[in-house]
Each structure stands twice: as C-alpha cells, then as structure tokens.
C-alpha cells in the first residue's frame, strides 16, 4: 500500500508565539543564559522553527546540527560550538546518545517541547550585534566551519528581499504559502523562512520523503517554492516524458505555443503578458478546462507545481539554461536564480525574472550588497582583461561577523571563483 500525504494542520502566528515563549521559558529554567549555544537536530518541521525562534527571543545562539557533512559531523559541531542544550527529533536521538558521540557528555539537557508553561520567563531581546546563529558549512578543506551570523545580518537580508520583491510588484502577502523541504540547517531555506515570517505568510513542511515531494506539492498547493537544480530537473524530465506521450500533432501545437510565447518574452514582454492565449491553452488553465485537457491529456504544466505557484527560486548550483527557460515560459510564475553563501546569508545576487537576457545567469547584486571583482595576478584573473575574471569581494550588513573560534580564517579563506561564475554575475 502506498502511503499518501495527509492534509496539512495549520497553526496561527499567535499559537506559535505562545509555544515560542513556553520553549524559551523551559530553556531559561534549565539554566540557559544569553549567549548559550543551543543545538537543533532534525528534519524540517514546525518544532525546528519554534526552537530557533525561542533561542532568538532570549539571545541564545541556535546551532543547526546535521550529518550530511560526513561521519562525526554532529559530534564535531557539538564540541566545537560548545553546545549546552539540544533539541532532537525522535529519529535522531539514537545518534546523539550513541557512545561514539563523545561530545554528547557535555550536554546539560536534551530539551523537551512540553515544559515552560508553569514558570514563564520574560524574553531577553537581542541587540543587532548579538550572534543569532552559528551555521556550519563544509568550506573548502578540513573540518566544518562555524559561521557567525548576527541578528542585524538576518534582518538586513529579510528586509532586502522585501525590497527586491517590491521591484517586481510581487510582494509576499499573508495569503502566500511556502513549501519548506530544503534542510533548515542550510542557509537557503532558513533565509526564505524568515522572509515568509516577516510577511505573515504560511509555511508548510514536507512530510520527509523527497521522492514523494510531488504529493506534498499537490496537497499544500504552495505559491512559493525554493529548491536546488536537481528538484527542477526532475520536474522538467516528468513534463518532457508526458510531452513525448502526446501524438505528433498535439506535440507540434504545444511547441508552437511555447515558441510563440518565448518570442514575445524575448522582446521584453513579461511572462504574464507575452501570450495569454498560450497560457490559457497549454500552460495555466489546463486543469480547469475540460476540452483543453482532452487536447493535452496527462500534461499539466502549472499543476505539476500545485496550480497556484507564483514564485520559484533556484539556488545551490547553476540551473541549466534550457530548464530555466522552459520553467519561465510554462510555469506562469516568476523564476529566479541566485548566488550566495552561508557567509552572506544566501542571496548575494538575484536574477530579474522577466529579463530574458539574464537567462542562465545569477543576475545582479542584491540591493543590500556591494560587489566588486579584484585582480588576482598569480591566477591570471583580471577584471579589466579581455576575458574578465577576478576574486569576488562582497560588502554589506548581511555578511557574517566571523568564523566561530577562528577569526583569522576570514582573511585566509579567499573566495576565488572561476570565469564561469564571474560571467554569470
């Protein structure tokens, strides 16, 4: 029997706020003081975010734990960050209590989500310069690095994303729904979540099986999805398979509509105005029009993504230009690629969704960043040369404040990039 995703159960912001206060009170009652490091270990879920917000409310530093950095990564991070308390998902408890996880001995408590109601503690709001979280990244060599990110950096990033979306007249609203499935221990989903919370929108967490992500999409019907290229490659492959199953005449009609809309988009028309007819026939209205479903049976472009999507973000690696073009034309939503690092809180550059000349690029510097290319003679990189290339230098208030326990590493870890990346800027 195939297990299907059940209906989502929603909580209001007020309900979540009450839980945040209760969890924060439980931490304080257990001895957590401002500046204390608190680990969070588990898959994406409401409790993950509630634990994170409880830390922020009391100037505690959240430290995401994850084992994808390799064997022993959790043990290393708990020891290196000097984690005192940890929130652990049921499926991860054995890993923390494993005898091989020697650093677990330093933990004062594995935190329960049920305490804190009887002894409420006043919140202890942080200063902008206080460290909000220490996020570990693999870096280039050696052990994982702990990236210190302040509350000011997080707030700058979120407000900056708001301003970016204002440019496109696609501001997030309380009616929007974001599907969270990328690891919350990575910066992309973390930054997106904060952006959604700022605007009072809803977040639905996938049920834990990436192979069945399509079921989550169909149940939640999100308006905002962020993923890595492999996710969108699988969607593209599924649509291409459905296209090949059409008879030649219908397939010819589909591609004619595709090329027609693409031609008008290349002339500067937005994705919503390039060809309303093509959207109605092949892309947007397919599911709601019975006769058109007969014209393209089994092919439901927009509905492959839930039917309500209006913002799609790809990050983590370059998205194939062919797939990006296809999604821009057929998804009837804003498709944005970005470039960023844990050290820059994600979106350092962002593509403009209706600028087809940016297809296959990472766009331009985000409003809250300044970027320049610096010459690296020993590597043959010259920003003013025939083939411009150079070291990427980034400045802005959204940057990290240093590497935990290794401040000199900021100078040593130079972000040398390839010509391919620089051309995308």
KAZIPE-V739590 format. One record per backbone hydrogen bond with DSSP energy under -0.5 kcal/mol. NH is the residue of the N-H (numbers start at 1). CO is the residue of the C=O. If there is no record, write none. Layout:
# KAZIPE-V739590
nh=NH co=CO
nh=NH co=CO
This chain:
# KAZIPE-V739590
nh=3 co=1
nh=10 co=8
nh=16 co=12
nh=17 co=13
nh=18 co=14
nh=19 co=15
nh=20 co=16
nh=21 co=17
nh=22 co=18
nh=23 co=19
nh=24 co=20
nh=25 co=21
nh=26 co=22
nh=27 co=23
nh=28 co=24
nh=29 co=25
nh=30 co=26
nh=31 co=28
nh=32 co=27
nh=35 co=59
nh=36 co=33
nh=38 co=61
nh=39 co=85
nh=40 co=63
nh=41 co=87
nh=42 co=65
nh=48 co=45
nh=49 co=45
nh=50 co=46
nh=51 co=47
nh=52 co=48
nh=53 co=49
nh=54 co=50
nh=55 co=51
nh=56 co=52
nh=57 co=53
nh=58 co=54
nh=58 co=55
nh=59 co=56
nh=60 co=55
nh=61 co=36
nh=62 co=60
nh=62 co=132
nh=63 co=38
nh=65 co=40
nh=70 co=67
nh=73 co=70
nh=76 co=72
nh=77 co=73
nh=78 co=74
nh=79 co=75
nh=80 co=76
nh=81 co=77
nh=83 co=78
nh=84 co=37
nh=85 co=37
nh=86 co=109
nh=87 co=39
nh=88 co=86
nh=89 co=41
nh=92 co=89
nh=93 co=89
nh=93 co=90
nh=96 co=92
nh=97 co=93
nh=98 co=94
nh=101 co=98
nh=102 co=100
nh=104 co=101
nh=105 co=102
nh=106 co=103
nh=107 co=104
nh=108 co=84
nh=109 co=84
nh=111 co=86
nh=111 co=109
nh=124 co=57
nh=126 co=56
nh=130 co=127
nh=132 co=149
nh=133 co=149
nh=134 co=62
nh=135 co=133
nh=135 co=147
nh=136 co=134
nh=137 co=145
nh=145 co=137
nh=147 co=135
nh=147 co=145
nh=148 co=146
nh=148 co=402
nh=149 co=133
nh=149 co=147
nh=151 co=130
nh=152 co=128
nh=154 co=150
nh=155 co=151
nh=156 co=152
nh=157 co=153
nh=158 co=154
nh=159 co=155
nh=160 co=156
nh=161 co=157
nh=162 co=158
nh=163 co=159
nh=164 co=160
nh=165 co=161
nh=166 co=162
nh=167 co=163
nh=168 co=164
nh=168 co=165
nh=169 co=166
nh=170 co=165
nh=176 co=173
nh=178 co=202
nh=179 co=224
nh=180 co=178
nh=180 co=204
nh=181 co=179
nh=186 co=183
nh=190 co=186
nh=191 co=187
nh=192 co=188
nh=193 co=189
nh=194 co=190
nh=195 co=191
nh=196 co=192
nh=197 co=193
nh=198 co=194
nh=199 co=195
nh=199 co=196
nh=200 co=197
nh=201 co=196
nh=202 co=176
nh=204 co=178
nh=206 co=180
nh=210 co=208
nh=212 co=209
nh=213 co=210
nh=215 co=212
nh=216 co=212
nh=217 co=213
nh=218 co=214
nh=219 co=215
nh=220 co=216
nh=221 co=217
nh=223 co=177
nh=224 co=177
nh=225 co=311
nh=226 co=179
nh=227 co=313
nh=231 co=228
nh=232 co=228
nh=233 co=229
nh=234 co=230
nh=235 co=231
nh=236 co=232
nh=237 co=233
nh=238 co=234
nh=239 co=235
nh=240 co=236
nh=241 co=237
nh=242 co=238
nh=243 co=239
nh=244 co=240
nh=245 co=241
nh=246 co=243
nh=251 co=247
nh=252 co=248
nh=253 co=249
nh=254 co=250
nh=255 co=251
nh=256 co=252
nh=257 co=253
nh=258 co=254
nh=259 co=255
nh=260 co=256
nh=261 co=257
nh=262 co=258
nh=263 co=259
nh=264 co=260
nh=265 co=261
nh=266 co=262
nh=267 co=263
nh=268 co=265
nh=269 co=264
nh=273 co=270
nh=274 co=270
nh=279 co=275
nh=280 co=276
nh=281 co=277
nh=282 co=278
nh=283 co=278
nh=283 co=279
nh=284 co=279
nh=285 co=279
nh=289 co=285
nh=289 co=286
nh=290 co=288
nh=293 co=289
nh=294 co=290
nh=295 co=291
nh=296 co=292
nh=297 co=294
nh=299 co=296
nh=300 co=298
nh=301 co=282
nh=302 co=283
nh=304 co=300
nh=304 co=301
nh=305 co=302
nh=306 co=303
nh=307 co=302
nh=310 co=223
nh=311 co=223
nh=312 co=334
nh=313 co=225
nh=314 co=336
nh=315 co=227
nh=323 co=320
nh=324 co=320
nh=325 co=321
nh=326 co=322
nh=327 co=323
nh=328 co=324
nh=329 co=325
nh=330 co=326
nh=331 co=327
nh=334 co=310
nh=336 co=312
nh=336 co=334
nh=338 co=314
nh=339 co=349
nh=341 co=346
nh=344 co=341
nh=345 co=342
nh=346 co=341
nh=347 co=345
nh=348 co=339
nh=348 co=346
nh=349 co=339
nh=350 co=364
nh=351 co=337
nh=353 co=351
nh=355 co=352
nh=356 co=354
nh=358 co=355
nh=359 co=356
nh=361 co=358
nh=362 co=424
nh=363 co=424
nh=364 co=350
nh=366 co=348
nh=369 co=366
nh=370 co=395
nh=372 co=393
nh=374 co=391
nh=376 co=381
nh=379 co=376
nh=380 co=377
nh=381 co=376
nh=382 co=380
nh=385 co=382
nh=388 co=386
nh=389 co=382
nh=391 co=374
nh=392 co=415
nh=393 co=372
nh=393 co=391
nh=395 co=370
nh=399 co=396
nh=400 co=343
nh=401 co=148
nh=402 co=148
nh=404 co=146
nh=406 co=403
nh=409 co=406
nh=410 co=407
nh=411 co=408
nh=412 co=408
nh=413 co=409
nh=414 co=412
nh=416 co=414
nh=422 co=418
nh=423 co=419
nh=424 co=420
nh=424 co=421
nh=425 co=421
nh=425 co=422
